[in-house]
Amino acid sequence: MFFRKKQKQVETNDEPSTSSAISLALKAHLGIESSDLIQVVISAKEISISLPIPSTLDEATILEVLQERGLIPSGYQCRVASNIPMFAAKQALVTNVKNIVAVSSGKGGVGKSATAVNLALALTKLGARVGILDADIYGPSVPIMLGTTNASPESNDNKTMQPIHAHGMVSNSIGYLVDNEHASIWRGPMASKALQQLVNETKWPLLDYLIVDMPPGTGDIQLTMAQNIPLTAAVVVTTPQDIALSDAGKGIAMFEKLDIPVVGIVENMSFFECPSCHTQSPIFASGGASKLGSRYKLPVLAEVPINMQIRENADNGHSLFADHSNTHLQDIYLDAARSMAANMVNKIKVSQVAIASGGGIDITRLD
């Protein structure tokens, strides 16, 4: 018979070593390469932990990890909060927006918009303040997926727009501004200008992440948009098919040339799981994203199965996280959001000169 070794309780008369031990434990648990952005403050009978990734949903798990390692002394309260850093961007920052993450695909039809929406919803579920910008000028679908097709941004000063609220986050889209039945027949410069207006003239609240649903492809308009938006990072979406993987590789190469870090790959339609016998069938081949990730030294954030609930929620404007019948599907997107946030911490330097709107507030004190 095996007995679990009881962890020795940490003494609090050595606060620096206790803080360091907690930071190192959380670094390993959260997949963060450096503990520099994990802040631990120990005061009278209280331990306050500040993490650089969304943590509200995971607070109980984090506390359990620390308790198992004997790092929370008896009689002490432990509080976990998030302080998402503003990471470095090459261009002028957008007011109130800490980080802008592009969700891109080399070709259409791979589930890019659904990925953008569900990543945004997952980050919101984890406790982050999130907005989503529909930059797919020619085929805006975010209003449909959020159930806000009849909404229209209001303006209090005739200069800026108020974003639309839905499912705990905010959004803006060209789809709110043009008739759904009309096609947007715009040349590249006009489309890019419209997108810049959406980004800069929307009165965003304080956001940890603004997810941008980019137009599919790697042509001139995608290149111009990527250059004109102060992107912090990018996520590339693909399917296991060779054609999609080839185009996804071009997308990764585009971001590399623009010096925009790609923090992961999402593979959609990885397999079909029979609802009766649960047999998994890789309809569009398998392992494509893993091979692409190995080629470019990028992690695969998620392998998302073909699932009717994704389509039904998107078509009906419902949140995937409002339905508790498929927690496995929710966990896929939650894990993808966690990995994306951790990879941003690991790959991108924190901006030392970033300031919040109008106040000159140092980024470490934004919250």
C-alpha positions as a Markdown table, in Angstrom:
| # | Residue | x | y | z |
|---|---|---|---|---|
| 1 | Met | 0.0 | 0.0 | 0.0 |
| 2 | Phe | 1.2 | 3.5 | -0.9 |
| 3 | Phe | 0.8 | 6.5 | 1.2 |
| 4 | Arg | 0.9 | 10.1 | -0.1 |
| 5 | Lys | 3.7 | 12.0 | 1.6 |
| 6 | Lys | 2.4 | 14.9 | 3.6 |
| 7 | Gln | 3.7 | 18.3 | 2.4 |
| 8 | Lys | 5.5 | 20.3 | 5.0 |
| 9 | Gln | 3.7 | 23.6 | 5.8 |
| 10 | Val | 5.6 | 26.7 | 4.8 |
| 11 | Glu | 6.5 | 29.0 | 7.7 |
| 12 | Thr | 5.6 | 32.6 | 7.1 |
| 13 | Asn | 8.5 | 34.1 | 9.0 |
| 14 | Asp | 10.4 | 34.0 | 5.7 |
| 15 | Glu | 8.1 | 35.9 | 3.4 |
| 16 | Pro | 10.5 | 36.3 | 0.5 |
| 17 | Ser | 11.1 | 32.5 | 0.2 |
| 18 | Thr | 7.4 | 31.8 | 0.6 |
| 19 | Ser | 6.6 | 34.3 | -2.2 |
| 20 | Ser | 9.3 | 32.8 | -4.4 |
| 21 | Ala | 8.0 | 29.2 | -3.7 |
| 22 | Ile | 4.5 | 30.2 | -4.7 |
| 23 | Ser | 5.7 | 32.0 | -7.8 |
| 24 | Leu | 7.7 | 29.0 | -8.9 |
| 25 | Ala | 4.8 | 26.6 | -8.3 |
| 26 | Leu | 2.4 | 28.7 | -10.3 |
| 27 | Lys | 5.0 | 29.1 | -13.1 |
| 28 | Ala | 5.1 | 25.4 | -13.5 |
| 29 | His | 1.4 | 24.9 | -13.2 |
| 30 | Leu | 0.4 | 27.6 | -15.6 |
| 31 | Gly | 3.0 | 27.0 | -18.2 |
| 32 | Ile | 4.7 | 30.4 | -17.8 |
| 33 | Glu | 8.4 | 30.4 | -18.6 |
| 34 | Ser | 9.3 | 33.3 | -16.2 |
| 35 | Ser | 7.9 | 34.0 | -12.8 |
| 36 | Asp | 8.7 | 37.7 | -13.1 |
| 37 | Leu | 5.1 | 38.7 | -13.9 |
| 38 | Ile | 3.6 | 36.6 | -11.1 |
| 39 | Gln | 3.3 | 39.0 | -8.1 |
| 40 | Val | 2.9 | 37.6 | -4.6 |
| 41 | Val | 2.3 | 39.8 | -1.6 |
| 42 | Ile | 2.1 | 38.4 | 1.9 |
| 43 | Ser | 0.6 | 40.6 | 4.6 |
| 44 | Ala | -1.2 | 39.9 | 7.9 |
| 45 | Lys | -2.9 | 36.5 | 7.5 |
| 46 | Glu | -3.4 | 37.1 | 3.7 |
| 47 | Ile | -1.6 | 36.1 | 0.5 |
| 48 | Ser | -2.5 | 38.1 | -2.6 |
| 49 | Ile | -1.5 | 36.7 | -5.9 |
| 50 | Ser | -1.6 | 38.6 | -9.2 |
| 51 | Leu | -1.3 | 36.7 | -12.4 |
| 52 | Pro | -0.5 | 37.9 | -16.0 |
| 53 | Ile | -3.2 | 35.6 | -17.5 |
| 54 | Pro | -7.0 | 35.4 | -16.9 |
| 55 | Ser | -7.6 | 33.3 | -13.7 |
| 56 | Thr | -11.1 | 33.9 | -12.3 |
| 57 | Leu | -12.4 | 30.6 | -13.4 |
| 58 | Asp | -9.3 | 28.7 | -12.3 |
| 59 | Glu | -8.9 | 30.3 | -8.8 |
| 60 | Ala | -10.1 | 27.1 | -7.0 |
| 61 | Thr | -7.7 | 24.9 | -9.0 |
| 62 | Ile | -4.8 | 27.3 | -8.3 |
| 63 | Leu | -5.5 | 27.3 | -4.6 |
| 64 | Glu | -5.7 | 23.6 | -4.6 |
| 65 | Val | -2.3 | 23.3 | -6.2 |
| 66 | Leu | -0.8 | 25.6 | -3.6 |
| 67 | Gln | -2.5 | 23.8 | -0.7 |
| 68 | Glu | -1.3 | 20.4 | -2.0 |
| 69 | Arg | 2.3 | 21.7 | -1.9 |
| 70 | Gly | 1.8 | 23.1 | 1.6 |
| 71 | Leu | 2.4 | 26.7 | 0.4 |
| 72 | Ile | -0.6 | 28.3 | 2.1 |
| 73 | Pro | 0.0 | 28.4 | 5.9 |
| 74 | Ser | -2.8 | 27.5 | 8.3 |
| 75 | Gly | -5.1 | 30.4 | 9.1 |
| 76 | Tyr | -4.1 | 32.4 | 6.0 |
| 77 | Gln | -6.5 | 33.6 | 3.3 |
| 78 | Cys | -5.3 | 33.5 | -0.3 |
| 79 | Arg | -6.7 | 35.7 | -3.0 |
| 80 | Val | -6.0 | 35.3 | -6.7 |
| 81 | Ala | -6.5 | 38.1 | -9.3 |
| 82 | Ser | -5.4 | 38.9 | -12.8 |
| 83 | Asn | -3.5 | 41.8 | -14.1 |
| 84 | Ile | -3.1 | 41.2 | -17.8 |
| 85 | Pro | 0.0 | 43.1 | -19.0 |
| 86 | Met | 0.0 | 45.3 | -22.1 |
| 87 | Phe | 2.5 | 43.7 | -24.4 |
| 88 | Ala | 4.7 | 45.5 | -26.8 |
| 89 | Ala | 3.2 | 46.6 | -30.1 |
| 90 | Lys | 5.1 | 48.3 | -32.9 |
| 91 | Gln | 2.4 | 51.0 | -33.6 |
| 92 | Ala | 0.5 | 53.6 | -31.7 |
| 93 | Leu | -1.8 | 51.9 | -29.2 |
| 94 | Val | -5.6 | 52.0 | -29.3 |
| 95 | Thr | -7.2 | 53.8 | -26.3 |
| 96 | Asn | -8.1 | 51.5 | -23.4 |
| 97 | Val | -7.0 | 48.4 | -25.3 |
| 98 | Lys | -4.1 | 46.5 | -23.8 |
| 99 | Asn | -3.6 | 43.8 | -26.4 |
| 100 | Ile | -5.0 | 43.2 | -29.9 |
| 101 | Val | -4.9 | 39.6 | -31.2 |
| 102 | Ala | -5.6 | 38.8 | -34.8 |
| 103 | Val | -7.4 | 35.5 | -35.6 |
| 104 | Ser | -6.4 | 34.8 | -39.2 |
| 105 | Ser | -6.7 | 32.0 | -41.8 |
| 106 | Gly | -4.9 | 31.5 | -45.2 |
| 107 | Lys | -8.2 | 30.6 | -46.8 |
| 108 | Gly | -11.9 | 30.9 | -46.2 |
| 109 | Gly | -14.2 | 28.1 | -44.9 |
| 110 | Val | -11.9 | 26.8 | -42.1 |
| 111 | Gly | -14.0 | 28.2 | -39.2 |
| 112 | Lys | -12.0 | 31.3 | -38.5 |
| 113 | Ser | -14.9 | 33.5 | -37.4 |
| 114 | Ala | -16.3 | 30.7 | -35.1 |
| 115 | Thr | -12.8 | 30.4 | -33.6 |
| 116 | Ala | -12.5 | 34.1 | -33.0 |
| 117 | Val | -15.9 | 34.3 | -31.3 |
| 118 | Asn | -15.4 | 31.2 | -29.2 |
| 119 | Leu | -11.8 | 32.2 | -28.2 |
| 120 | Ala | -13.3 | 35.6 | -27.1 |
| 121 | Leu | -16.1 | 33.9 | -25.2 |
| 122 | Ala | -13.5 | 31.6 | -23.5 |
| 123 | Leu | -11.3 | 34.5 | -22.4 |
| 124 | Thr | -14.4 | 36.2 | -21.0 |
| 125 | Lys | -15.3 | 33.0 | -19.1 |
| 126 | Leu | -11.8 | 32.9 | -17.7 |
| 127 | Gly | -12.3 | 36.4 | -16.3 |
| 128 | Ala | -10.7 | 38.7 | -18.9 |
| 129 | Arg | -12.2 | 41.9 | -20.2 |
| 130 | Val | -12.7 | 41.1 | -23.9 |
| 131 | Gly | -13.8 | 42.8 | -27.1 |
| 132 | Ile | -14.2 | 41.4 | -30.6 |
| 133 | Leu | -13.7 | 43.4 | -33.8 |
| 134 | Asp | -15.1 | 42.0 | -37.0 |
| 135 | Ala | -12.5 | 43.0 | -39.6 |
| 136 | Asp | -13.9 | 40.7 | -42.2 |
| 137 | Ile | -15.2 | 43.7 | -44.2 |
| 138 | Tyr | -16.6 | 41.7 | -47.1 |
| 139 | Gly | -18.3 | 39.0 | -45.1 |
| 140 | Pro | -19.0 | 40.1 | -41.5 |
| 141 | Ser | -20.4 | 37.3 | -39.5 |
| 142 | Val | -19.7 | 38.2 | -35.9 |
| 143 | Pro | -23.1 | 40.0 | -35.5 |
| 144 | Ile | -24.9 | 36.8 | -36.4 |
| 145 | Met | -22.7 | 34.7 | -34.1 |
| 146 | Leu | -23.3 | 37.0 | -31.2 |
| 147 | Gly | -27.1 | 37.4 | -31.9 |
| 148 | Thr | -26.8 | 41.1 | -32.4 |
| 149 | Thr | -27.7 | 41.5 | -36.1 |
| 150 | Asn | -30.3 | 44.2 | -35.3 |
| 151 | Ala | -28.0 | 46.2 | -33.1 |
| 152 | Ser | -26.5 | 49.5 | -34.2 |
| 153 | Pro | -23.7 | 51.4 | -32.5 |
| 154 | Glu | -24.8 | 54.7 | -30.9 |
| 155 | Ser | -22.7 | 57.9 | -30.9 |
| 156 | Asn | -22.9 | 60.5 | -28.1 |
| 157 | Asp | -20.6 | 63.0 | -29.8 |
| 158 | Asn | -20.9 | 62.2 | -33.6 |
| 159 | Lys | -17.2 | 61.3 | -33.5 |
| 160 | Thr | -17.0 | 58.0 | -31.7 |
| 161 | Met | -19.2 | 54.8 | -31.6 |
| 162 | Gln | -20.3 | 52.9 | -28.5 |
| 163 | Pro | -19.6 | 49.1 | -29.0 |
| 164 | Ile | -22.4 | 46.6 | -28.8 |
| 165 | His | -22.6 | 44.5 | -25.6 |
| 166 | Ala | -23.4 | 40.7 | -25.8 |
| 167 | His | -22.4 | 37.6 | -23.8 |
| 168 | Gly | -20.3 | 39.6 | -21.3 |
| 169 | Met | -18.1 | 41.3 | -23.9 |
| 170 | Val | -18.2 | 44.2 | -26.4 |
| 171 | Ser | -18.0 | 44.1 | -30.2 |
| 172 | Asn | -18.1 | 46.2 | -33.3 |
| 173 | Ser | -18.5 | 45.2 | -37.0 |
| 174 | Ile | -19.1 | 46.7 | -40.4 |
| 175 | Gly | -22.1 | 44.4 | -40.3 |
| 176 | Tyr | -23.7 | 46.8 | -37.8 |
| 177 | Leu | -23.2 | 49.8 | -40.1 |
| 178 | Val | -24.3 | 48.4 | -43.5 |
| 179 | Asp | -27.5 | 46.7 | -44.8 |
| 180 | Asn | -27.2 | 42.9 | -44.4 |
| 181 | Glu | -28.5 | 42.5 | -48.0 |
| 182 | His | -25.9 | 44.8 | -49.6 |
| 183 | Ala | -22.5 | 43.6 | -50.6 |
| 184 | Ser | -19.5 | 45.7 | -49.6 |
| 185 | Ile | -17.8 | 46.4 | -53.0 |
| 186 | Trp | -14.8 | 48.3 | -51.7 |
| 187 | Arg | -11.3 | 48.5 | -53.0 |
| 188 | Gly | -8.4 | 47.7 | -50.7 |
| 189 | Pro | -7.6 | 51.2 | -49.5 |
| 190 | Met | -11.2 | 52.0 | -48.8 |
| 191 | Ala | -11.7 | 48.7 | -46.8 |
| 192 | Ser | -8.5 | 49.4 | -44.8 |
| 193 | Lys | -9.7 | 52.9 | -44.0 |
| 194 | Ala | -13.1 | 51.6 | -42.8 |
| 195 | Leu | -11.3 | 49.1 | -40.6 |
| 196 | Gln | -9.1 | 51.8 | -39.1 |
| 197 | Gln | -12.2 | 53.8 | -38.3 |
| 198 | Leu | -13.8 | 50.8 | -36.6 |
| 199 | Val | -10.7 | 50.3 | -34.5 |
| 200 | Asn | -10.0 | 53.9 | -33.5 |
| 201 | Glu | -13.4 | 55.5 | -33.5 |
| 202 | Thr | -15.0 | 52.8 | -31.3 |
| 203 | Lys | -15.1 | 53.9 | -27.6 |
| 204 | Trp | -13.8 | 50.7 | -26.2 |
| 205 | Pro | -14.0 | 50.2 | -22.4 |
| 206 | Leu | -10.8 | 49.0 | -20.7 |
| 207 | Leu | -10.0 | 45.7 | -22.4 |
| 208 | Asp | -7.4 | 43.0 | -21.7 |
| 209 | Tyr | -7.8 | 41.5 | -25.2 |
| 210 | Leu | -9.4 | 42.8 | -28.4 |
| 211 | Ile | -9.9 | 39.8 | -30.7 |
| 212 | Val | -9.8 | 40.7 | -34.4 |
| 213 | Asp | -11.6 | 38.4 | -36.9 |
| 214 | Met | -9.4 | 39.1 | -39.9 |
| 215 | Pro | -10.5 | 38.6 | -43.6 |
| 216 | Pro | -9.4 | 35.2 | -44.9 |
| 217 | Gly | -6.4 | 35.1 | -47.2 |
| 218 | Thr | -2.9 | 36.6 | -47.4 |
| 219 | Gly | -3.4 | 39.2 | -50.2 |
| 220 | Asp | -2.9 | 42.9 | -50.3 |
| 221 | Ile | -5.9 | 43.8 | -48.1 |
| 222 | Gln | -4.9 | 41.4 | -45.4 |
| 223 | Leu | -1.3 | 42.7 | -45.5 |
| 224 | Thr | -2.5 | 46.3 | -45.3 |
| 225 | Met | -4.8 | 45.6 | -42.4 |
| 226 | Ala | -2.1 | 43.8 | -40.5 |
| 227 | Gln | 0.2 | 46.7 | -41.0 |
| 228 | Asn | -2.4 | 49.4 | -40.0 |
| 229 | Ile | -3.7 | 47.7 | -36.8 |
| 230 | Pro | -1.4 | 47.7 | -33.8 |
| 231 | Leu | -1.5 | 44.0 | -33.4 |
| 232 | Thr | 0.1 | 42.4 | -30.4 |
| 233 | Ala | -0.1 | 38.8 | -31.6 |
| 234 | Ala | -1.8 | 36.4 | -34.0 |
| 235 | Val | -3.6 | 33.1 | -34.0 |
| 236 | Val | -3.7 | 31.1 | -37.2 |
| 237 | Val | -6.7 | 28.8 | -38.0 |
| 238 | Thr | -6.6 | 25.9 | -40.4 |
| 239 | Thr | -8.1 | 22.5 | -41.1 |
| 240 | Pro | -6.1 | 19.2 | -41.5 |
| 241 | Gln | -6.3 | 19.4 | -45.3 |
| 242 | Asp | -3.1 | 19.9 | -47.3 |
| 243 | Ile | -4.6 | 22.9 | -49.2 |
| 244 | Ala | -5.6 | 24.6 | -46.0 |
| 245 | Leu | -2.3 | 23.9 | -44.4 |
| 246 | Ser | -0.4 | 25.3 | -47.3 |
| 247 | Asp | -2.4 | 28.6 | -47.1 |
| 248 | Ala | -2.0 | 28.7 | -43.3 |
| 249 | Gly | 1.7 | 28.5 | -43.7 |
| 250 | Lys | 1.6 | 31.5 | -46.0 |
| 251 | Gly | -0.3 | 33.3 | -43.3 |
| 252 | Ile | 2.3 | 32.5 | -40.7 |
| 253 | Ala | 5.0 | 33.7 | -43.0 |
| 254 | Met | 3.2 | 37.0 | -43.5 |
| 255 | Phe | 3.0 | 37.6 | -39.8 |
| 256 | Glu | 6.7 | 36.7 | -39.4 |
| 257 | Lys | 7.6 | 39.2 | -42.1 |
| 258 | Leu | 5.6 | 41.9 | -40.3 |
| 259 | Asp | 7.3 | 40.9 | -37.0 |
| 260 | Ile | 4.0 | 40.0 | -35.4 |
| 261 | Pro | 4.3 | 37.0 | -33.1 |
| 262 | Val | 2.1 | 34.0 | -33.9 |
| 263 | Val | 1.2 | 32.5 | -30.5 |
| 264 | Gly | -0.5 | 29.3 | -31.8 |
| 265 | Ile | -2.5 | 27.3 | -34.3 |
| 266 | Val | -6.1 | 26.2 | -34.0 |
| 267 | Glu | -7.1 | 23.2 | -36.1 |
| 268 | Asn | -10.8 | 23.0 | -36.9 |
| 269 | Met | -12.6 | 19.9 | -38.2 |
| 270 | Ser | -9.9 | 17.6 | -36.8 |
| 271 | Phe | -12.3 | 14.7 | -36.6 |
| 272 | Phe | -15.9 | 13.7 | -36.5 |
| 273 | Glu | -17.0 | 11.9 | -33.3 |
| 274 | Cys | -20.0 | 9.6 | -33.7 |
| 275 | Pro | -22.6 | 10.7 | -31.1 |
| 276 | Ser | -23.7 | 7.1 | -30.6 |
| 277 | Cys | -20.5 | 5.0 | -30.4 |
| 278 | His | -18.0 | 7.9 | -29.9 |
| 279 | Thr | -15.7 | 6.6 | -32.7 |
| 280 | Gln | -13.5 | 9.3 | -34.0 |
| 281 | Ser | -13.2 | 9.6 | -37.8 |
| 282 | Pro | -10.6 | 12.0 | -39.3 |
| 283 | Ile | -12.6 | 13.0 | -42.3 |
| 284 | Phe | -10.1 | 15.6 | -43.5 |
| 285 | Ala | -6.9 | 13.7 | -42.6 |
| 286 | Ser | -5.2 | 14.1 | -39.3 |
| 287 | Gly | -2.1 | 15.6 | -37.7 |
| 288 | Gly | -1.9 | 18.5 | -40.2 |
| 289 | Ala | -1.7 | 21.3 | -37.6 |
| 290 | Ser | 0.9 | 19.4 | -35.5 |
| 291 | Lys | 3.2 | 19.1 | -38.6 |
| 292 | Leu | 2.6 | 22.8 | -39.4 |
| 293 | Gly | 3.4 | 23.7 | -35.8 |
| 294 | Ser | 6.6 | 21.6 | -35.9 |
| 295 | Arg | 7.7 | 23.3 | -39.1 |
| 296 | Tyr | 7.3 | 26.8 | -37.7 |
| 297 | Lys | 8.0 | 25.9 | -34.0 |
| 298 | Leu | 4.4 | 26.9 | -33.0 |
| 299 | Pro | 2.1 | 25.2 | -30.5 |
| 300 | Val | -1.3 | 23.8 | -31.5 |
| 301 | Leu | -3.8 | 25.5 | -29.2 |
| 302 | Ala | -6.7 | 23.3 | -30.0 |
| 303 | Glu | -7.9 | 20.4 | -32.2 |
| 304 | Val | -11.6 | 21.2 | -32.6 |
| 305 | Pro | -13.9 | 18.3 | -33.7 |
| 306 | Ile | -16.7 | 18.6 | -36.2 |
| 307 | Asn | -19.6 | 19.3 | -33.8 |
| 308 | Met | -23.2 | 20.4 | -34.5 |
| 309 | Gln | -23.3 | 22.5 | -31.3 |
| 310 | Ile | -20.6 | 24.9 | -32.7 |
| 311 | Arg | -22.7 | 25.4 | -35.9 |
| 312 | Glu | -26.0 | 25.7 | -34.0 |
| 313 | Asn | -24.7 | 28.2 | -31.5 |
| 314 | Ala | -23.1 | 30.3 | -34.2 |
| 315 | Asp | -26.2 | 30.4 | -36.4 |
| 316 | Asn | -28.5 | 31.2 | -33.5 |
| 317 | Gly | -26.3 | 33.8 | -31.8 |
| 318 | His | -25.9 | 31.8 | -28.6 |
| 319 | Ser | -22.8 | 31.4 | -26.5 |
| 320 | Leu | -21.3 | 28.0 | -26.4 |
| 321 | Phe | -20.7 | 28.5 | -22.7 |
| 322 | Ala | -24.3 | 29.1 | -21.9 |
| 323 | Asp | -25.1 | 25.5 | -22.7 |
| 324 | His | -23.8 | 22.9 | -20.1 |
| 325 | Ser | -24.6 | 19.9 | -22.2 |
| 326 | Asn | -21.1 | 19.7 | -23.8 |
| 327 | Thr | -18.5 | 20.7 | -21.3 |
| 328 | His | -15.8 | 18.8 | -23.3 |
| 329 | Leu | -16.2 | 21.3 | -26.2 |
| 330 | Gln | -16.1 | 24.2 | -23.8 |
| 331 | Asp | -12.9 | 22.8 | -22.2 |
| 332 | Ile | -11.3 | 22.7 | -25.7 |
| 333 | Tyr | -11.7 | 26.4 | -26.1 |
| 334 | Leu | -10.9 | 27.2 | -22.5 |
| 335 | Asp | -7.6 | 25.4 | -22.8 |
| 336 | Ala | -6.9 | 27.2 | -26.1 |
| 337 | Ala | -7.5 | 30.5 | -24.5 |
| 338 | Arg | -5.3 | 29.6 | -21.5 |
| 339 | Ser | -2.5 | 28.5 | -23.8 |
| 340 | Met | -2.9 | 31.6 | -26.0 |
| 341 | Ala | -2.6 | 33.9 | -22.9 |
| 342 | Ala | 0.4 | 32.0 | -21.5 |
| 343 | Asn | 2.2 | 32.0 | -24.9 |
| 344 | Met | 1.8 | 35.8 | -25.1 |
| 345 | Val | 3.5 | 36.0 | -21.7 |
| 346 | Asn | 6.3 | 33.7 | -22.9 |
| 347 | Lys | 6.9 | 35.2 | -26.4 |
| 348 | Ile | 6.3 | 38.9 | -26.1 |
| 349 | Lys | 8.0 | 41.5 | -24.0 |
| 350 | Val | 5.8 | 43.7 | -21.7 |
| 351 | Ser | 5.6 | 47.3 | -22.9 |
| 352 | Gln | 7.4 | 49.6 | -20.5 |
| 353 | Val | 6.0 | 52.8 | -22.1 |
| 354 | Ala | 2.4 | 51.8 | -22.6 |
| 355 | Ile | -0.1 | 54.2 | -20.9 |
| 356 | Ala | -3.8 | 54.0 | -20.3 |
| 357 | Ser | -6.1 | 56.6 | -22.0 |
| 358 | Gly | -5.5 | 60.1 | -20.8 |
| 359 | Gly | -4.1 | 59.2 | -17.4 |
| 360 | Gly | -0.5 | 58.4 | -17.9 |
| 361 | Ile | -1.0 | 55.3 | -15.8 |
| 362 | Asp | 1.9 | 52.8 | -15.8 |
| 363 | Ile | 0.8 | 49.5 | -17.3 |
| 364 | Thr | 1.5 | 47.6 | -14.1 |
| 365 | Arg | -1.1 | 49.8 | -12.4 |
| 366 | Leu | -3.8 | 49.7 | -15.1 |
| 367 | Asp | -6.0 | 47.5 | -13.0 |
